[in-house]
Amino acid sequence: MSIFTKSDILLPKDGTDLQKWAALACDQFTSQPEYWQEAEQFVGDAPSMLKLMLPEIYLDKPDTEKRIEQIYAEMDKALKETLTKQIPGYIYVERTMESGAVRQGLVGCVDLEAYSYEKGAKCGIRPSENTVIERIPPRLAVRRKASIESPHILMLIDDEEETVIEPLAKKKDALAKVYDLELMLGGGRLRGWAVEDSADFEAIDRALANLLDQGVFCRKYGVSDGTTAFCMAVGDGNHSLASAKALWEEIKPTLSAEEQKDHPARFCLVELENVQSPAIEVESIHRVIFNESYEEIAKAAKAWMEKKGLDVAEGGAEGQTFVVVSAAGRKTITVKNPPHPLAAGTFEDFWADFSKDYPGAEVDYVHGEDAVEELVAKGAVGVMLPDFEKGDLFRGVALGGVLPKKTFSMGHAKEKRYYMECRKIRK
């Protein structure tokens, strides 16, 4: 079985206000409740994915349990009243961003049997960063009783020859367009075409099989034959995919071998994208520290660097450069002999020690410099990381396993995937 396959994809019936239906990924604007309040006001009483998911900003609120129960009810209602259009195949997607760039994708299902978030696992589908096991339970709790899924997961392939997705772009005028809308609150434009022909299915399978070929893999990344090949890495939604896997591992022992082959929980709906596309921008995720002063953070950072024997310079220099933003202004710090090959790893090393000594301090992971500046204006301290080269993503996973926590982001917050397509995950 292919590690990426077609599915029965559900879409809203004709006449649905799709601008109100499609909603931004739940893990965005986690420190900016005003975004989600504005989205709720915009949607009103209309059918919307906003009512079928839980923004992470509400995960630790007192009414979380009530919200989750309401989500289940809204899912059942949507299945009966709204999600009545079914596409037996894939959906080729074009997302036009605010910049005008068009990001191409293919919506289908990954086989969770070909994926693991366990450290050191060698599968055809890999996490691109360490999975924080503690983040799985609340997502798993929501998924356990859910009747449908609409993940915001973006899966990446490294397809320099443009063999998987791009051929569909060239023939899109011959495909049936299934949606075309402007996304809410400045999200850009989203268009989708149904891919339902068996010849296209076979072409997709062949192209992915070639990317997964051991010889092709070893030549591309300069690794030994003993290195297990993979052809997909999680670009966004790492913990959503991990939660889907965790649920499948719970369900699998209750099924016969025959039932396991096509049980809906074995698969997870994702959007596949080619990291080589010029429309894909892989950016560093910045850090914002709350509940502690710049002075205390600077003092602790200096002591930590001295303890680690790090050679540090102010201003630009060779090494890892961090821009610290506070009410006092901007300060550029360069670590010349960093303890980790990536800046995200160096920060996480520092944060692991700092958070023990300052238990009241909290950190958030923020997309875009504007968001950092906004939170600093409210009293936080921002740490902006240097650029992340997207060419290093697959090679880094191939050579060293996973990347540090929250190393990179695919675009700014509003460029994240919007929930649009759905799929049943219960029989």
Secondary structure as GFF3:
##gff-version 3
##sequence-region A 1 427
A	DSSP	beta_strand	4	5	.	.	.	ID=ss1
A	DSSP	beta_strand	7	11	.	.	.	ID=ss2
A	DSSP	alpha_helix	18	21	.	.	.	ID=ss3
A	DSSP	beta_strand	23	24	.	.	.	ID=ss4
A	DSSP	alpha_helix	33	43	.	.	.	ID=ss5
A	DSSP	three_ten_helix	49	51	.	.	.	ID=ss6
A	DSSP	three_ten_helix	56	58	.	.	.	ID=ss7
A	DSSP	alpha_helix	64	81	.	.	.	ID=ss8
A	DSSP	beta_strand	85	96	.	.	.	ID=ss9
A	DSSP	beta_strand	102	111	.	.	.	ID=ss10
A	DSSP	three_ten_helix	112	114	.	.	.	ID=ss11
A	DSSP	beta_strand	125	126	.	.	.	ID=ss12
A	DSSP	three_ten_helix	133	135	.	.	.	ID=ss13
A	DSSP	alpha_helix	136	144	.	.	.	ID=ss14
A	DSSP	beta_strand	148	149	.	.	.	ID=ss15
A	DSSP	beta_strand	154	157	.	.	.	ID=ss16
A	DSSP	alpha_helix	166	170	.	.	.	ID=ss17
A	DSSP	three_ten_helix	172	174	.	.	.	ID=ss18
A	DSSP	beta_strand	176	182	.	.	.	ID=ss19
A	DSSP	three_ten_helix	184	186	.	.	.	ID=ss20
A	DSSP	beta_strand	189	195	.	.	.	ID=ss21
A	DSSP	alpha_helix	198	211	.	.	.	ID=ss22
A	DSSP	alpha_helix	214	221	.	.	.	ID=ss23
A	DSSP	beta_strand	232	236	.	.	.	ID=ss24
A	DSSP	alpha_helix	238	251	.	.	.	ID=ss25
A	DSSP	three_ten_helix	252	254	.	.	.	ID=ss26
A	DSSP	alpha_helix	257	262	.	.	.	ID=ss27
A	DSSP	three_ten_helix	264	266	.	.	.	ID=ss28
A	DSSP	beta_strand	267	274	.	.	.	ID=ss29
A	DSSP	beta_strand	282	284	.	.	.	ID=ss30
A	DSSP	beta_strand	286	290	.	.	.	ID=ss31
A	DSSP	alpha_helix	294	308	.	.	.	ID=ss32
A	DSSP	beta_strand	312	314	.	.	.	ID=ss33
A	DSSP	beta_strand	320	326	.	.	.	ID=ss34
A	DSSP	beta_strand	329	335	.	.	.	ID=ss35
A	DSSP	alpha_helix	343	357	.	.	.	ID=ss36
A	DSSP	beta_strand	362	366	.	.	.	ID=ss37
A	DSSP	alpha_helix	369	376	.	.	.	ID=ss38
A	DSSP	beta_strand	381	384	.	.	.	ID=ss39
A	DSSP	alpha_helix	391	400	.	.	.	ID=ss40
A	DSSP	beta_strand	408	410	.	.	.	ID=ss41
A	DSSP	three_ten_helix	413	415	.	.	.	ID=ss42
A	DSSP	beta_strand	418	419	.	.	.	ID=ss43
A	DSSP	beta_strand	423	424	.	.	.	ID=ss44
###
